[in-house]
Amino acid sequence: MKLGSVLRKERKERRITLKVIAEKAGISEGFLSQVENDVNSPSVYTLINICSAIGIEAGDVIKQAEGQERLIVIKRSEWEDLEIPKSGFATRRFFSPENRRVIDSSIIAIEPGKSIPARKNIKNSQELLCVLKGSVELTYSDEPVVLHEGDCVQYYSIQAKEMISNNSKNLAVVVWVGTL
């Protein structure tokens, strides 16, 4: 059971800082961060104090944590189901934001002639891109890397100089994975 992501989601929804919650709960900010990242588990007493500081019931947090998705399957047949908006690409994420702790991942469909920019506000991230259908070009630090069906690449992200483009005449479908 992952309580940390539920606590973080509830705290962020209320726009309360780690520092404020830690002070109210009588714990260190570092420990609270470890709890939210599921690196450390609080005692029942500490969990109750954290929840009280956030303004939620510990029982509700436990119920939410028990209900988290643990396995997501995206079937091949679902690639064709993606409705692609005017932007020219559609993303189908595996896990919802509150269930992403270490990695983010998705299936991305890119129309011919369209591009996807790098993720924003991510630093020191590692990413993996694998082409399932078609071909794409990864622009990485001004260096184009052409990838065809079955090709994969792993790299450290460089936000300002990163783009995934479909320069072919056919739809491209990729699996993308990145650390948070």
C-alpha positions in Angstrom: 0.0 0.0 0.0 1.4 3.4 -1.0 0.2 6.1 1.4 2.8 8.6 0.2 1.3 9.5 -3.1 -2.1 9.9 -1.5 -0.7 12.2 1.1 1.2 14.3 -1.5 -1.9 14.6 -3.7 -4.1 15.8 -0.8 -1.4 18.2 0.5 -0.9 19.7 -3.0 -4.6 20.0 -3.7 -4.8 22.2 -0.6 -1.7 24.1 -1.7 0.2 23.5 1.6 4.0 23.2 1.7 5.9 20.3 3.1 7.3 22.7 5.8 3.9 23.7 7.1 2.6 20.1 7.3 5.8 18.9 8.9 5.7 21.6 11.6 2.1 20.9 12.4 2.6 17.2 12.5 5.8 17.5 14.7 8.1 15.8 12.2 11.0 16.9 10.0 10.4 18.2 6.5 12.9 15.5 5.3 10.9 12.7 6.9 7.6 14.0 5.5 9.3 14.0 2.0 10.4 10.4 2.5 6.9 9.4 3.5 5.4 11.2 0.4 7.9 9.4 -1.8 7.2 6.0 -0.1 10.8 5.8 1.1 9.8 5.7 4.7 6.6 4.6 6.5 5.1 6.6 9.3 3.9 5.1 12.5 0.1 5.1 13.0 0.4 8.0 15.4 2.6 10.0 12.9 0.2 9.2 10.1 -2.7 10.5 12.1 -0.7 13.7 12.9 0.2 14.2 9.2 -3.4 13.7 8.1 -4.7 16.1 10.8 -2.2 18.7 9.7 -3.5 18.3 6.1 -7.1 18.3 7.2 -8.0 14.8 6.2 -8.9 11.5 8.0 -6.3 8.8 8.2 -8.9 6.2 7.3 -9.7 8.0 4.1 -6.0 8.0 3.1 -5.8 4.3 3.7 -8.9 3.6 1.6 -7.5 5.7 -1.3 -4.1 3.9 -1.0 -5.8 0.5 -1.2 -7.7 1.6 -4.3 -4.7 2.6 -6.3 -4.1 0.9 -9.6 -1.3 -1.5 -9.5 -1.3 -2.9 -13.0 -2.2 -1.1 -16.3 -2.4 -2.9 -19.6 -2.8 -1.0 -22.9 -3.6 -3.5 -25.7 -2.3 -3.1 -29.3 -5.9 -2.6 -30.5 -6.1 0.6 -28.3 -3.4 2.4 -30.4 -5.9 2.9 -33.2 -8.5 4.2 -30.7 -6.6 7.3 -29.8 -8.4 10.5 -31.0 -5.6 12.8 -32.1 -6.4 16.5 -31.6 -5.2 19.4 -33.7 -1.8 19.3 -31.9 -1.1 16.2 -34.0 -0.3 13.9 -31.1 -2.2 12.0 -28.4 -0.8 10.5 -25.2 -2.2 7.6 -23.3 -0.6 7.5 -19.9 -0.3 4.2 -18.0 -0.8 5.6 -14.5 -2.6 8.7 -13.3 -0.5 11.5 -11.8 -1.2 10.6 -8.1 0.0 7.0 -8.9 3.3 8.1 -10.5 6.2 8.1 -8.0 9.4 7.1 -9.8 8.6 7.0 -13.5 6.1 8.4 -15.9 5.2 6.4 -19.0 2.8 6.5 -21.9 2.0 5.4 -25.4 2.2 8.3 -27.8 0.7 8.4 -31.3 2.2 11.1 -33.5 0.7 12.1 -36.9 2.9 12.7 -39.9 4.7 16.1 -39.8 4.0 16.7 -36.1 6.3 17.0 -33.1 6.2 16.7 -29.3 8.3 19.0 -27.1 10.2 17.8 -24.1 8.5 17.6 -20.7 8.6 20.8 -18.7 10.1 21.3 -15.2 11.9 18.0 -15.2 15.6 18.0 -14.3 18.2 15.2 -14.3 15.6 12.8 -15.8 16.4 9.7 -17.7 14.1 8.8 -20.6 13.5 5.8 -22.8 11.8 5.9 -26.2 10.9 2.8 -28.2 9.2 2.9 -31.6 6.3 0.4 -31.8 5.0 1.6 -35.2 6.4 3.8 -38.0 9.5 5.9 -37.4 10.4 9.1 -35.4 13.3 11.5 -35.1 14.5 12.4 -31.6 16.2 15.8 -31.7 18.7 15.5 -28.8 21.1 18.4 -28.1 20.7 19.6 -31.8 21.6 16.0 -32.9 18.9 14.1 -34.9 18.5 10.4 -34.0 16.3 8.6 -36.4 14.5 5.6 -34.9 12.5 3.0 -36.9 10.0 0.4 -35.7 11.6 -1.7 -33.0 14.4 0.8 -32.3 14.9 2.1 -28.7 17.0 4.8 -27.2 17.7 5.8 -23.6 19.0 9.3 -22.7 19.3 12.0 -20.1 16.8 14.7 -20.9 17.9 18.1 -22.1 14.7 20.2 -22.0 15.7 23.1 -24.2 17.1 20.9 -26.9 14.7 17.9 -27.1 11.9 17.1 -29.5 10.2 13.9 -30.9 9.1 14.3 -34.5 7.3 12.2 -37.0 8.8 13.2 -40.4 7.3 10.2 -42.2 4.1 9.9 -44.1 2.5 7.4 -41.6 1.3 7.5 -38.0 4.0 6.7 -35.5 3.4 5.0 -32.2 6.0 5.0 -29.4 6.4 3.9 -25.8 7.9 6.7 -23.8 9.2 6.3 -20.2 10.9 8.9 -18.0 12.0 9.2 -14.5 10.5 11.9 -12.3 
